[in-house]
Amino acid sequence: MNGFVCFGAAYFLNSLWQAPLFGGMGWLASRMLKRLGPQAQHAAWVATLGLMILIPGLLHSGPETTHPSHPAVGLYSAHPPFVLQMTHVMLLTKLN
């Protein structure tokens, strides 16, 4: 897989679980900042949107960081824990 496709797939998979997480955190921050007025709430939502856009791409582990003995090693930081567990199960199944 070329680097752009790998980055896009990792970004998509990260955003599936990170966007709802940051959305919930933004909602909580907005509720806590309600007393300070709409400017504070707006700032919280702008920060939330920025995190939703930037963080999934920043956590990408590209092919240059993979361990040469196993190509799946670089995928560990790009997936939620459930996908990691399934990856381990698939790898163990192939080894046996």
Protein Blocks (a to p, Z undefined) as FASTA:
>chain_A
ZZklmmmmmmmmmmmmmmmmmmmmmmmmmmmmmmnojklmmmmmmmmmmmmmmmmmmmpc
cfklpcfkbmklmmmmmpcfklmmmmmmmmmmmmZZ
